[in-house]
Amino acid sequence: MTIETFGEFRGAPVHRATLTSDAITLKLMNYGGVVQSWEVHGPNGPMQATLGFDTFAPYPEWSRSFGIIAGRLANRVHEGRFNLDGETFQLDQNEGRNHLHGGSAGLGRQLWGLEADRRSARLTLTSPDGDMGYPGTVHFTVDVMLDGPTVTFAMTGVPDRPTPIALAQHSYYALGGPVADHVLHIEAHEVTVTDPANIPTGELLAVAGTEYDFLTPRAIGDAELDINFCLYERAPAATLQGRDMTLVLATDRPGLQVYNAFDMPTIEAPGLGGAQYGPFCAVALEAQDWPDSVNHDNFPDVVATPERPYKQTTSITLLPR
């Protein structure tokens, strides 16, 4: 059966779709658009590539955005506030004074519509005017398509008035062996400088000679990464190689947030297959627009309109080594 009942959230059923190709099996929930499981078909059997839980119950309390569709604005907004067309909007402040991943009940914590067949699924959600403080009603669609070892996420947001939209697919990847030994390559010459609260200052930093220089593939090591890379090449934008699997990411977005979970607290609920999650357990690669773009005129524009709706296409290929 392609779609099954996987749990319950606030009195409503949570559904899960199973998509399969000759190379991977992906399980997708209507809760938050979450990728719950991402298995690569290896020579000795399936290999789990992502973080998640075996049942739905731990997700609302213990998930650290595992596999969600983050939005309406992925990443952070300074003090949850921005101005648009002469009006100030105050968003939900769910990370101290700031706004993160669309708020405490953002798109990654809502129930979407879900349709699926063997190799594709469609998620749909209408976010009403005022949702988490955002202006305008937005009709969101996320198409998830499998083609051999590649999963493509095609996302659209059609608003009824100008409003900022910037989504991100937020899976974490553990590709075998210690994360410190994962080899990372990113096609980015600059990163967006942030303050101690991870809010961009508006400055760009050249990566040459810094811990953020992954133009030449190298092991992540003991770096503490939670920063947006400004992509100049997007196909591919990044590769990540672990002991057992290799990932290649291509996107049409201008940024890639890389977070190696250095400060993730120990998750009390067991993860997939009984795994224990905590600091340095995986790497999140979040194709995105630049964080806090609504407050920086020198950053790429994220305001969508009825005539210019939001669109993103990101493809991730996972191969056994």
C-alpha positions as CSV (number, residue, x, y, z in Angstrom):
1,M,0.0,0.0,0.0
2,T,1.5,3.3,-1.0
3,I,-0.1,5.4,1.7
4,E,-0.7,4.2,5.3
5,T,-1.8,5.7,8.6
6,F,1.4,6.3,10.7
7,G,0.0,8.1,13.8
8,E,-2.2,10.9,15.0
9,F,-1.5,14.6,15.5
10,R,-4.0,16.8,17.4
11,G,-6.8,14.4,16.7
12,A,-6.1,14.1,12.9
13,P,-4.4,11.1,11.2
14,V,-0.8,11.3,10.1
15,H,-0.2,9.5,6.8
16,R,3.0,8.1,5.4
17,A,3.7,7.4,1.7
18,T,6.4,4.9,0.6
19,L,8.2,5.7,-2.7
20,T,10.5,3.2,-4.3
21,S,12.9,3.2,-7.2
22,D,15.5,0.6,-8.1
23,A,18.1,2.5,-6.0
24,I,16.3,4.0,-3.0
25,T,13.2,3.8,-0.8
26,L,11.9,7.0,0.6
27,K,9.1,7.4,3.2
28,L,7.3,10.7,3.4
29,M,4.8,12.0,6.0
30,N,2.0,14.5,5.5
31,Y,3.1,15.9,8.9
32,G,5.5,18.7,8.0
33,G,6.2,17.1,4.6
34,V,8.8,15.1,6.6
35,V,11.1,12.6,5.0
36,Q,10.9,10.0,7.7
37,S,13.3,7.5,6.1
38,W,15.7,7.5,3.2
39,E,17.2,4.1,2.4
40,V,19.9,3.5,-0.2
41,H,19.9,0.0,-1.7
42,G,23.4,-1.2,-1.1
43,P,25.2,-4.4,-2.2
44,N,24.6,-5.8,1.3
45,G,21.1,-4.5,1.9
46,P,19.4,-1.1,2.6
47,M,21.5,1.7,4.3
48,Q,19.7,4.5,6.2
49,A,21.0,7.9,5.0
50,T,19.0,10.3,7.2
51,L,17.8,11.0,10.7
52,G,14.3,10.2,11.9
53,F,12.2,8.1,14.2
54,D,10.6,4.6,13.6
55,T,7.2,5.8,14.9
56,F,5.4,9.2,14.7
57,A,5.1,9.7,18.5
58,P,8.6,11.3,19.1
59,Y,8.4,13.8,16.2
60,P,6.4,16.7,17.9
61,E,8.7,16.8,21.0
62,W,12.0,15.4,19.9
63,S,12.6,16.2,16.2
64,R,15.1,18.9,15.5
65,S,13.5,19.8,12.1
66,F,14.4,16.2,10.9
67,G,13.3,16.0,7.2
68,I,10.8,18.9,7.3
69,I,9.7,21.4,4.7
70,A,10.9,24.5,6.5
71,G,8.9,27.8,5.9
72,R,7.3,30.1,5.1
73,L,10.8,31.5,5.7
74,A,13.4,28.9,6.3
75,N,16.3,29.8,8.7
76,R,16.2,32.9,10.8
77,V,14.6,36.3,10.8
78,H,16.0,39.0,13.1
79,E,13.6,39.6,16.0
80,G,10.9,38.0,13.8
81,R,10.2,41.3,12.2
82,F,10.3,42.8,8.7
83,N,8.9,45.7,6.7
84,L,7.1,45.2,3.4
85,D,5.5,48.0,1.4
86,G,5.5,50.4,4.3
87,E,4.0,48.0,6.8
88,T,5.8,46.2,9.7
89,F,5.0,42.5,10.3
90,Q,5.8,40.7,13.5
91,L,6.3,37.0,13.2
92,D,6.3,34.3,15.8
93,Q,9.5,34.4,17.9
94,N,10.3,30.8,18.5
95,E,14.1,31.0,19.0
96,G,14.6,33.5,21.7
97,R,13.8,36.9,20.2
98,N,14.2,35.5,16.6
99,H,12.0,33.6,14.2
100,L,13.3,30.2,12.9
101,H,12.0,28.0,10.1
102,G,8.5,29.6,9.9
103,G,7.8,29.6,13.6
104,S,6.6,27.3,16.3
105,A,3.8,26.1,14.1
106,G,5.5,26.6,10.7
107,L,4.9,24.5,7.6
108,G,7.1,21.8,9.1
109,R,4.7,21.3,12.0
110,Q,1.4,21.3,10.0
111,L,-0.6,18.6,8.3
112,W,-0.4,18.7,4.5
113,G,-2.5,17.0,1.9
114,L,-0.7,13.9,0.5
115,E,-1.2,12.0,-2.7
116,A,1.3,9.4,-4.0
117,D,2.0,6.6,-6.4
118,R,5.0,4.3,-6.5
119,R,7.7,6.9,-7.5
120,S,6.2,10.3,-6.7
121,A,4.2,12.2,-4.2
122,R,2.4,15.6,-4.0
123,L,2.1,17.6,-0.8
124,T,-0.4,20.5,-0.7
125,L,-1.1,23.1,2.0
126,T,-2.9,26.4,2.1
127,S,-1.4,28.8,4.7
128,P,-3.9,31.4,5.6
129,D,-3.3,35.2,6.0
130,G,-1.7,35.8,9.4
131,D,-0.3,32.3,9.8
132,M,2.6,32.8,12.2
133,G,2.4,36.5,11.5
134,Y,2.9,36.3,7.7
135,P,0.8,38.4,5.4
136,G,-1.3,36.9,2.7
137,T,-2.7,33.5,1.9
138,V,-0.3,31.1,0.1
139,H,-1.1,27.9,-1.7
140,F,2.0,25.6,-1.4
141,T,2.7,22.5,-3.4
142,V,5.7,20.2,-3.0
143,D,6.3,17.5,-5.6
144,V,8.6,14.7,-4.6
145,M,9.9,12.6,-7.5
146,L,12.2,9.6,-7.6
147,D,14.4,8.7,-10.6
148,G,16.9,6.0,-9.8
149,P,19.1,7.2,-7.0
150,T,17.8,10.9,-7.3
151,V,15.1,12.5,-5.3
152,T,13.8,15.9,-6.7
153,F,11.8,18.3,-4.6
154,A,9.9,20.8,-6.7
155,M,8.3,23.4,-4.5
156,T,5.9,26.3,-5.3
157,G,4.2,28.9,-3.3
158,V,1.5,31.0,-4.9
159,P,0.4,34.0,-2.8
160,D,-2.6,36.3,-3.1
161,R,-0.5,39.4,-2.3
162,P,3.2,40.2,-2.0
163,T,4.8,38.2,0.8
164,P,8.2,36.7,1.6
165,I,8.6,33.0,0.9
166,A,11.8,30.9,1.1
167,L,11.5,27.1,1.7
168,A,14.1,24.5,2.5
169,Q,14.0,20.7,2.6
170,H,15.7,20.0,5.9
171,S,17.0,16.4,6.0
172,Y,20.1,15.5,8.0
173,Y,22.6,13.0,6.5
174,A,24.8,10.4,8.1
175,L,26.5,8.5,5.3
176,G,28.6,6.0,7.3
177,G,31.4,6.5,9.8
178,P,32.0,9.6,12.0
179,V,30.7,12.9,10.6
180,A,34.2,14.4,11.2
181,D,35.4,12.0,8.5
182,H,32.7,12.9,5.9
183,V,34.3,14.7,3.0
184,L,32.5,17.9,2.0
185,H,32.7,19.9,-1.2
186,I,30.7,23.2,-1.7
187,E,30.8,25.4,-4.7
188,A,30.8,28.7,-2.7
189,H,33.4,31.4,-2.4
190,E,31.6,33.3,0.3
191,V,29.4,32.8,3.4
192,T,27.0,35.2,5.1
193,V,28.6,36.5,8.3
194,T,26.4,36.0,11.4
195,D,26.3,37.4,14.9
196,P,26.3,35.2,18.1
197,A,22.6,34.5,17.6
198,N,23.2,33.3,14.0
199,I,21.6,36.3,12.5
200,P,23.3,37.7,9.4
201,T,25.1,41.0,9.8
202,G,24.7,41.8,6.1
203,E,28.4,41.2,5.4
204,L,29.9,38.5,3.2
205,L,33.1,36.6,4.1
206,A,35.4,35.1,1.5
207,V,36.0,31.5,2.5
208,A,39.6,31.3,1.3
209,G,41.9,30.5,4.2
210,T,39.0,30.0,6.6
211,E,37.3,26.9,8.1
212,Y,34.5,27.4,5.6
213,D,36.7,26.7,2.6
214,F,35.3,23.5,1.0
215,L,36.0,24.5,-2.6
216,T,38.5,21.6,-2.5
217,P,36.9,18.5,-1.0
218,R,38.1,17.8,2.5
219,A,37.0,16.1,5.7
220,I,34.8,18.2,7.9
221,G,36.9,17.5,11.0
222,D,36.1,19.3,14.2
223,A,34.7,22.4,12.6
224,E,31.4,23.8,14.1
225,L,29.3,24.5,11.1
226,D,25.9,26.4,11.1
227,I,26.2,28.9,8.3
228,N,24.9,29.8,4.9
229,F,27.2,29.3,1.9
230,C,26.6,31.7,-1.1
231,L,26.5,29.4,-4.1
232,Y,28.1,30.4,-7.4
233,E,27.6,26.9,-9.0
234,R,24.4,25.0,-8.3
235,A,24.5,21.9,-10.5
236,P,26.1,20.3,-8.5
237,A,26.2,22.8,-5.6
238,A,27.7,20.3,-3.0
239,T,28.8,16.7,-2.5
240,L,29.1,14.8,0.8
241,Q,30.9,11.5,1.1
242,G,30.8,9.2,4.0
243,R,32.2,5.7,4.5
244,D,29.2,4.0,2.9
245,M,27.4,6.5,0.7
246,T,28.0,9.6,-1.5
247,L,25.5,12.5,-1.8
248,V,25.3,15.0,-4.7
249,L,23.1,18.1,-4.3
250,A,21.9,20.4,-7.1
251,T,19.6,23.4,-6.6
252,D,18.4,26.6,-8.2
253,R,18.6,28.4,-4.8
254,P,21.4,30.9,-4.1
255,G,22.3,29.5,-0.7
256,L,23.1,26.3,1.2
257,Q,22.9,26.1,5.0
258,V,25.3,23.6,6.4
259,Y,24.8,22.4,9.9
260,N,26.9,19.5,11.4
261,A,24.8,19.2,14.6
262,F,27.8,20.3,16.7
263,D,25.4,21.7,19.4
264,M,22.5,19.3,19.0
265,P,21.4,18.1,22.4
266,T,21.3,14.4,23.1
267,I,17.9,13.2,21.8
268,E,16.3,11.0,24.5
269,A,14.0,9.2,22.0
270,P,15.7,6.5,20.0
271,G,16.2,7.3,16.4
272,L,15.8,5.1,13.3
273,G,16.8,1.5,14.0
274,G,17.4,2.5,17.7
275,A,20.2,5.0,16.8
276,Q,21.2,7.6,19.4
277,Y,21.3,11.2,18.1
278,G,23.3,14.0,19.6
279,P,26.3,16.3,18.9
280,F,28.0,15.7,15.5
281,C,25.6,12.9,14.6
282,A,24.8,14.1,11.0
283,V,25.1,16.9,8.5
284,A,22.1,19.0,7.4
285,L,22.4,20.4,3.9
286,E,19.6,22.9,3.4
287,A,19.2,24.5,-0.1
288,Q,17.7,27.8,0.5
289,D,17.6,31.6,0.0
290,W,19.9,33.5,2.2
291,P,18.7,33.9,5.8
292,D,17.1,37.1,7.0
293,S,17.0,38.3,3.4
294,V,13.8,40.3,4.3
295,N,16.0,42.7,6.4
296,H,19.0,43.0,4.0
297,D,18.6,44.9,0.7
298,N,21.9,43.5,-0.6
299,F,20.7,39.9,-0.3
300,P,18.6,38.1,-3.0
301,D,15.0,39.1,-2.9
302,V,12.5,36.6,-1.4
303,V,9.3,38.5,-1.9
304,A,6.8,36.5,-4.0
305,T,3.8,37.9,-5.7
306,P,0.7,36.5,-7.5
307,E,2.5,37.3,-10.8
308,R,5.8,36.0,-9.6
309,P,5.2,33.0,-7.3
310,Y,7.9,31.2,-5.4
311,K,9.6,28.3,-7.0
312,Q,12.4,25.9,-6.0
313,T,13.9,22.8,-7.5
314,T,16.4,20.8,-5.5
315,S,17.7,17.3,-6.4
316,I,19.6,15.0,-4.2
317,T,21.4,11.9,-5.4
318,L,22.5,9.2,-3.0
319,L,24.7,6.4,-4.1
320,P,26.4,3.5,-2.3
321,R,30.2,3.5,-2.3
